[in-house]
Amino acid sequence: MNLLQRRALTGTSLLVIALLFIASVMLVGVLFRGVRLDLTANQLYTVSDGTRAVVNQLDEPVQLYFYFSEQAAADIPHLRTYAQRVRELLEEIAAGSGGKVRLEVIDPEPFSEAEDRATAAGLQGVPLGNGQGSLFFGLAGTNSTDGAMAIPFFQPDKEAFLEYDVAKLINGLSGKEKPVIGMLSTLEIGPGFDPAARRVTDGAVVYGELKNLFEVKQVEKTVTSIDEEIELLMLVHPKGLSTDTLYAIDQFVMRGGRLIVFVDPHAEMEQAGQGVDPTQAMFESKSSNLDTLFKAWGIKFDPEQVVLDAELGLPIQSRPDRGPSPHLAILGLGVEQLNQNDVVSAQLEAVNMSTAGHFVVLDGATANWEALAQSSANSTTVATDRVRFLPDPDQLFNEFVPSKERYVLAGRLSGQLNTAFPDRSGDGHLSETREPANVILFADTDLLTDRLWVQVQQFFSQKVMNAFANNGDFIINAADNMVGSADLISVRTRPSSARPFDTVEALKRAADDRFRSKERELQAQLSETERKLSELQDNRSDQSSTLLTEEQRQALERFQDEKLRIRKELRQVQHQLNDDIQKLGTQLKFLNILGVPLVLTVIALVFALLRLRQRKEVQP
């Protein structure tokens, strides 16, 4: 075979290999179409089972329009990164929907028809100024029956809710009617009439918010059956309920109804009825409980105990001649006390409660119990009577000894539940839940009152509400979550796609702790020196002279020298922090630029040596 033939054979071989490669790629694309492998740490691109179930239950296709202003966000890198995250999630949902979810990505340029359509769909544009138009970053959805919903703007700080919000929008476009909530309350939280002022009252703000989002129907406390149309039953301060009413609530839960309960050891908003002696009303209990149902479900609530918390107590001014001081029974819960893994309580920053009780799981309980809100470890309980007849809140500090226990103030009960009335029978009686139950319990009713979370003012005959806590969000989240399908309820918060530099942050925190310690040391020395200087001045025989004595001058010089030394140490701490971060960066660069290639090279050399050894062993 001459040189020309060998070249032709080589060229033909390369062509055949190329054709085989292209054919194999096309074959793999056909055979494995839709197959994806998510290798991210938190499975960010894996759609949850709940979202898949919501999509699979769609009877007709849903059209989604994702609006993002690419050019307007050119100089906002963190927003572009999050937009890519949103788009990839939407594309993943659409790709796995089998055509039930259709996605269209739109860049609404300024003063275009696309921008007008985005505004008409309910999206919120952020004005950029300087005549650049608005930035849009939201989602609009429609169905075949002219139904429309929208997410006005995707907020990066709510990334944990991203999949839940999208699944909720898709579920809302499935054609279901407005959810019906049944409200059984022995407290006046809805609109009413004030006989003293002779005027109609609007009720609590949270009640009005529920009315805006759901169809709320009042349920009498003497009811013996719950209407089938009610999807969620809310019990607020359930006291004095008959056995037949408790049985109706029990069977409502057994047949799959959702339930939210607000009980309280001391409901401060409870008012005495007409004709009741005010003195007598002071000594009547203002507690509520569902002991019969709670016991059957494996939960205990003690109406004779109130939770006190020295870490969470809000400052209250109880007397005009004294400044604000912490009230151990009025609690201000923060992020650390709220479950960040449940969509109901995640992303909330502040929830206020007053004279709240707590829940305990009984031995042998079979249902799942998940805390939504807890006290800090610096807490304990006290008898309810001590709070009811407390003239001075500062007295709660007397004999206060923390139990080191975190008390559950609100929680979610889910799973299989048994009836609290096993002796009853008859047509339609159920001894256990048909499907996994979902119940949310709050150990406080006062969190519903306006005074603990919102200020309402009149501005030109219009109500202006300024929320200073997230009580309303807590309740609305719970109701919104509970009226959703079981699949939607299962869609919980997801981890953020942002991957912080934990090691760098740890270095910064360690250096910051050292820095703060030095600052405190400097401040302490400054205070001590000022005290000594003051003593020296007081002990001088000549008080009228403004000149420093020799002793004062030497003391001041010593302090100045010490101050310079400590400032030098502070700079050294900061330099050390920068050095540590630079060393870490150098190590990472080495691993990325040289480390990985070196490892691959070593593996290749080992493989080549093994192949060479095998060839030598084969040769005679």
PyMOL commands that set and color helices and strands:
alter all, ss='L'
color gray80, all
select helices_A, chain A and resi 3-31+49-56+77-95+113-120+156-172+205-213+243-254+278-282+291-296+335-337+384-388+393-397+446-448+450-452+471-483+486-489+502-539+550-618
alter helices_A, ss='H'
color red, helices_A
select strands_A, chain A and resi 62-68+101-106+126-127+134-135+137-142+148-151+180-185+192-194+199-201+215-218+232-236+258-262+299-301+305-309+313-316+325-333+351-354+359-361+368-374+379-383+408-415+437-442+454-459+462-467
alter strands_A, ss='S'
color yellow, strands_A
deselect
rebuild
show_as cartoon
